[in-house]
Amino acid sequence: MEPKYNKEQRVKIISVKNQHGHLKYPELQEHINETGTILDFYFIPMRGVEGTTLEGEVYDQYLYKIRLDKDGTILEAVTEDALATLDG
């Protein structure tokens, strides 16, 4: 699985809703629509917990470290689905 974004790429934090229409990542709410630059990314392999209905299912994902343009705040772990590429 390849990362969707690369270091130094400019991105925008976007709103992601769960199946019930609530914010999937409420910790990012104050940063929605802010832009920034990817500083780094890392891969997290995850599997469903034994004994659950998700047992053995794979949920591998990349997490991204983003420096926000507005004030230099660094977000340490933003998932791919909460990012969009900035054109230009």
N, C-alpha and C positions, 0 to 999 in steps of 0.2 A: 504494500500500500504506500503510495507516494503522497507527500504533503501537497495540499492545494495551494499553499502560499509559500513564499521564499523570504529569506532574510532581506532586509532593506526595502521590501515591498510596502507600498502605501495601501492602507485599508481603512474601512469605516466599520464602526461597531453598529450592528443592527439588532432590532427587536426580534426575538424568537419566542413563539407561543407554543405551549403544549397542547395536547388534544382537548383540553378543557378551556382553552382560550386564555390561560394565565401565562405570565412571563415564565419562560423556562429557566432563565438565569436572572433572578431578581437582583443579584449582586452587581449586575451590569447596568441596571436601570438608569442610574445617573450619568452613564457614559454613552447611551444610545445616541446615534448620529454624530458622535465625535470621530475625528480621524486621527490616524497615527501611523507609525512605522514599525514593522516587525523587527525586533531585535534578535530573537532566537525562537526556536521551536523544538519540541521534543515529542516523542512517541510514547503513548501509554497503552500497553496491551491489557485488555480487560475481558473477562469472561463472566457469564451468568453464574451466580452462586449455587453451589451444590445443594440440592434439595428444594430448589424453587422451580417455578414454571419456566424460567429462563436458563436453567442449568445447561452449561456447555455452549450457549450462544456466545458469539464473539462480538465485542463492542470496542474494537481497536479504534483509537483516535489520536489526532495530533492536538497538542495544546500550544498556544503561541504567547510569547512575551511581547507586549506592545508598549511603545512609548507614545503617549498622546501628544498631539501637536499643541493643544490649548495651553497646557501648563507643565508639560514634561512628566506628568504622572506615569508610572509604569504599572501596567496590569500584568500580573505574573502568569495567569493561566486562562486564556480565552480559547474556547473551542471553535473549530472551523465553521460551524453553522451560525455562529454569532458574528461572522466577519463577511464583508463584501469588498471586492476589489475596487479601488478608485481608478477611474479612467484618467490617463495622462499622467 
